[in-house]
Amino acid sequence: MVIRKATISDIPQILSIYNYEVLNSTSTFDIRPKSTEDFLKIFDRHGPKNPIYVVENNSKLIIGYGYLSPFSEKEGYSLTVEDSLYIHYLYRGRGIGKMLLKFLIEKAKEDQIKNIIAKICAENQPSLNLHKSLGFTEVGMLKHVGYKFGRYLSIIILHLTL
Ligand SMILES: CC(C)(COP(=O)(O)OP(=O)(O)OC[C@H]1O[C@@H](n2cnc3c(N)ncnc32)[C@H](O)[C@@H]1OP(=O)(O)O)[C@@H](O)C(=O)NCCC(=O)NCCS
């Protein structure tokens, strides 16, 4: 298994991982599946500074991806990023999410980042546990800011100081 920078040709596999979440879970508040064009824009936004990384298994299948994004475009926030990661539903519970989040934390340290923020749906216990297991602490909650699958959803904000 390797973690490497994503390329445009990975988009179909990344889309299939992400759109599964869009349609089946509250891990993202997107409601309509994303298109290749949407992901091309995400690639453009990330560029070389905050690349998208994929986890590729020994059969060259992409089983997860993740990235850091600026917390805000305002310059004063330049030492703070947010993390995002998605593991293919068939490959969860095998330590891959933890490996990828550890990798993203190391990348943030290399870039002299001081804070990583995670905004996680309150019902996403696996992601809350994953982040807490790597030192993130809960710093707040935004109640009922989301609405998906006919219910209101809250966001828990976690913070890791580097
Ligand atoms: C959250 C997610 C990234 C975790 O990835 P994963 O590869 O399944 O997780 P791992 O096997 O590396 O487990 C790491 C830790 O997460 C927690 N965890 C994982 N699965 C869990 C589950 N089903 N229930 C509770 N905690 C769980 C545990 O704390 C675990 O640590 P431990 O094994 O030492 O107890 C994955 O479930 C996922 O992609 N979910 C959908 C997308 C998503 O929620 N992304 C995050 C958006 S904020």
The ligand as a MOL file (V3000), in Angstrom:
LIG
                    3D

  0  0  0     0  0            999 V3000
M  V30 BEGIN CTAB
M  V30 COUNTS 48 50 0 0 0
M  V30 BEGIN ATOM
M  V30 1 C -13.7370 7.9420 9.2840 0
M  V30 2 C -12.8920 7.0430 8.3790 0
M  V30 3 C -11.9560 7.9280 7.5530 0
M  V30 4 C -12.0620 6.1010 9.2590 0
M  V30 5 O -11.2280 5.3460 8.4220 0
M  V30 6 P -10.9330 3.7870 8.7170 0
M  V30 7 O -9.8680 3.3460 7.7960 0
M  V30 8 O -12.1900 3.0240 8.6980 0
M  V30 9 O -10.4120 3.8730 10.2220 0
M  V30 10 P -9.2600 3.0290 10.8960 0
M  V30 11 O -9.4620 1.5780 10.6370 0
M  V30 12 O -7.9430 3.6170 10.5330 0
M  V30 13 O -9.5480 3.3020 12.4280 0
M  V30 14 C -8.9390 4.3990 13.0870 0
M  V30 15 C -9.7500 4.7560 14.3220 0
M  V30 16 O -11.0210 5.2550 13.9310 0
M  V30 17 C -11.9970 4.8310 14.8660 0
M  V30 18 N -12.9810 3.9940 14.1710 0
M  V30 19 C -12.8420 3.4220 12.9530 0
M  V30 20 N -13.9830 2.7680 12.6210 0
M  V30 21 C -14.8340 2.9270 13.6450 0
M  V30 22 C -16.1690 2.5100 13.8830 0
M  V30 23 N -16.8520 1.7800 12.9950 0
M  V30 24 N -16.7620 2.8830 15.0420 0
M  V30 25 C -16.1060 3.6310 15.9480 0
M  V30 26 N -14.8300 4.0690 15.7770 0
M  V30 27 C -14.2010 3.7040 14.6410 0
M  V30 28 C -11.2670 4.0790 15.9440 0
M  V30 29 O -10.9000 5.0090 16.9490 0
M  V30 30 C -10.0440 3.5830 15.2360 0
M  V30 31 O -8.9470 3.4310 16.0850 0
M  V30 32 P -8.6490 2.0000 16.7490 0
M  V30 33 O -8.6980 1.0120 15.6150 0
M  V30 34 O -7.2940 2.1910 17.3060 0
M  V30 35 O -9.7340 1.8110 17.7380 0
M  V30 36 C -13.7810 6.1500 7.4560 0
M  V30 37 O -14.7290 5.5100 8.2660 0
M  V30 38 C -14.4970 6.9160 6.3750 0
M  V30 39 O -13.9320 7.1670 5.3170 0
M  V30 40 N -15.7610 7.2690 6.6400 0
M  V30 41 C -16.5780 7.9620 5.6590 0
M  V30 42 C -16.0310 9.3060 5.3080 0
M  V30 43 C -15.7560 10.1270 6.5240 0
M  V30 44 O -16.4440 10.0540 7.5300 0
M  V30 45 N -14.7320 10.9620 6.4060 0
M  V30 46 C -14.3950 11.9080 7.4500 0
M  V30 47 C -15.2500 13.1150 7.2630 0
M  V30 48 S -15.0340 14.1950 8.6670 0
M  V30 END ATOM
M  V30 BEGIN BOND
M  V30 1 1 1 2
M  V30 2 1 2 3
M  V30 3 1 2 4
M  V30 4 1 2 36
M  V30 5 1 4 5
M  V30 6 1 5 6
M  V30 7 2 6 7
M  V30 8 1 6 8
M  V30 9 1 6 9
M  V30 10 1 9 10
M  V30 11 2 10 11
M  V30 12 1 10 12
M  V30 13 1 10 13
M  V30 14 1 13 14
M  V30 15 1 14 15
M  V30 16 1 15 16
M  V30 17 1 15 30
M  V30 18 1 16 17
M  V30 19 1 17 18
M  V30 20 1 17 28
M  V30 21 1 18 19
M  V30 22 1 18 27
M  V30 23 2 19 20
M  V30 24 1 20 21
M  V30 25 1 21 22
M  V30 26 2 21 27
M  V30 27 1 22 23
M  V30 28 2 22 24
M  V30 29 1 24 25
M  V30 30 2 25 26
M  V30 31 1 26 27
M  V30 32 1 28 29
M  V30 33 1 28 30
M  V30 34 1 30 31
M  V30 35 1 31 32
M  V30 36 2 32 33
M  V30 37 1 32 34
M  V30 38 1 32 35
M  V30 39 1 36 37
M  V30 40 1 36 38
M  V30 41 2 38 39
M  V30 42 1 38 40
M  V30 43 1 40 41
M  V30 44 1 41 42
M  V30 45 1 42 43
M  V30 46 2 43 44
M  V30 47 1 43 45
M  V30 48 1 45 46
M  V30 49 1 46 47
M  V30 50 1 47 48
M  V30 END BOND
M  V30 END CTAB
M  END
